[in-house]
Amino acid sequence: MVNGRRVLLTEEALNVFEAQRNRESREHTWAGERARWLALARGVSAPDNRVARLGAAPPSDAAVAASKDLYLAAAERAVRTARRDKRWDQVARIRRAQAAALYLASGSAVPPSDDVVALHREWSVAALRSIVRFGKNAELVAEGCCAICRQDDGRAFRIAAELRTPRLPHAGCPKGLCPCDWFPVPDTKGPRKRIRRRASPRPSPVPEQTPAPEQTVDSSELPSGRPVEPFPPADWVGTKRAGPAR
């Protein structure tokens, strides 16, 4: 039908028409795949001039392959730089996106290919390294996944053991690359024993000494009956006692 009118085509014209329609469909698919690879390439700092050149080229299978190669090369450079700087969260982000993109491009086959599984495990290792500063354990979260993954949901695992033998992706998961993730489990320290400090003894204040009351002696108590002279005597001069008057 063309403009509401029936059009009869010869066999030769029908073949040309089908070929043209198939090519347009393939170009639409190529354009979508190329755009996806170039978006990933921008996320890992691929050269802008190469991204622009591939984006302006006519859609083709070769353009898709070139865009994919550009992304993978830029991803490897970004991972090497992040590893050198020990930015494990960035390594994890790149590797997980890379594994997911290659898994989708392969047709999401179950089980995934060994290359895709290796990339996913590199994400798991990097993710665990990024949270090891919080504690020695990590919690596996598998919400919304399959029954196999839910068996480990909420369980805490030693990070050191997972670095040696990663368990993700779970073998037998029907989703291929399971969406399970790691969350930190902070180390909890027991309450510290409080030690009661003894107060240091304070020096006792020195009591003020009150002067002794002046004592008087009754002259009648003396044997000679002579009154007691006051001290010092009136004839005391300097440090010497005045002699008797002559």
Protein Blocks (a to p, Z undefined) as FASTA:
>chain_A
ZZhiacdddfklmmmmmmmmmmmmmmmmmmmmmmmmmmmmmmnopafklmmmmmmpccdf
klmmmmmmmmmmmmmmmmmmmmmnopaklmmmmmmmmmmmmmmmnoppacddfklmmmmm
mmmmmmmmmmmmnombdcddfehiafklmmmgoiacdfklmmmmccbdcehianlpacbd
cddddddddddddddddddddddddddddddddddddfklpmnlpacdddddfklghjbc
cdddZZ
